[in-house]
Amino acid sequence: MKDKSRPTRQKLQQATPAELVNAVMETVRHLYCKDVDDKTWMKNHYHFIRKWCVLWAATFVVKKGFVLPANRFKEILVKVLQEAKFKATAKITYPPAFLAKCVQSHFEHHWETYYAEAKAIGAQADAAIMGLGKLAETPDRTVENLAAVDRVLAAPKRKARAVVAEKQITLL
């Protein structure tokens, strides 16, 4: 009879873009918007913070030519948001704009550090894979997927063409 009490290894799962966004947004809500009701949170804060902070950062990273693992990307965003909260000297009147400024200026100043980190992680992973002689698992594309979402949301809207009445053919 087999011993079923021994622990089994958990499979490592990649975070989905929705899980990453939700984790960051929970942090934002906890730090900045505790007293805001749900309707106001969704209407005035959630979408702007998601667009200006999370999706903007993902697009920025992808445009610079590197991709961070989802856990590291989330860790960076949460750290920036926490530091912004504890270093703010004045009252924050509109959290989405304040957080957007903090996240965007942080990534614009520190992107080279993250670039070097991402390239070092990639080189280490390539060396480990070559050493093992195994095929790599699917790469973590969470941040790239977030950047794609930002591109889709920012796509220009098509205008409906106005039909000119004089050019229409009469049926009778």
C-alpha positions, 0 to 999 in steps of 0.5 A, spaced: 500 500 500 502 506 498 503 512 503 499 517 501 501 522 506 507 524 503 507 531 500 507 532 493 510 538 489 506 543 487 506 545 479 509 552 478 503 556 475 504 563 471 500 569 474 495 571 469 494 578 467 488 579 470 491 576 477 497 581 476 492 587 475 488 585 481 493 584 486 496 591 484 489 594 485 488 590 491 494 594 494 492 600 491 485 600 494 488 598 501 493 604 501 490 609 498 482 608 497 480 605 504 474 610 505 472 610 498 465 606 496 465 601 491 461 605 486 466 611 486 472 606 486 470 602 480 468 609 476 473 614 478 479 610 480 480 603 478 480 604 471 484 610 471 489 607 475 489 600 471 491 604 465 495 609 467 500 605 472 499 598 471 498 598 463 502 604 462 508 600 466 507 594 462 507 598 455 513 602 457 517 595 459 515 592 452 517 598 448 524 598 451 525 591 449 525 587 455 520 583 459 520 582 467 517 576 470 510 577 472 512 576 480 518 581 479 513 586 475 508 586 481 513 586 486 516 593 483 509 596 482 507 594 489 514 597 492 513 603 488 506 604 490 508 603 498 514 608 497 509 613 494 504 612 500 509 613 505 513 619 502 507 623 500 508 629 504 501 633 502 494 630 502 493 626 496 487 629 493 486 625 486 490 618 487 490 616 480 494 622 477 498 622 483 500 614 482 501 615 475 506 620 476 510 616 481 510 610 477 511 613 470 517 617 473 520 611 477 520 607 471 523 612 467 528 613 472 530 606 473 528 602 467 536 601 465 536 597 472 530 593 470 533 592 463 540 589 466 536 585 471 531 582 465 537 580 461 541 577 467 535 573 468 534 571 461 542 569 460 541 565 467 535 561 464 538 560 458 544 557 461 540 552 466 536 550 460 542 548 455 545 545 461 539 540 463 538 539 455 531 540 456 526 544 452 524 550 456 517 551 459 513 556 456 516 563 457 512 568 462 508 573 457 504 576 462 507 583 462 507 582 454 499 581 454 498 587 459 502 591 454 497 588 448 491 590 452 494 597 453 495 597 445 488 594 444 484 599 449 488 605 446 486 603 438 483 609 435 476 609 434 473 608 427 468 614 425 462 612 422 461 615 415 456 620 414 451 618 408 449 623 403 442 624 401 443 626 394 448 620 392 443 615 395 439 612 389 431 612 389 427 606 389 421 609 386 
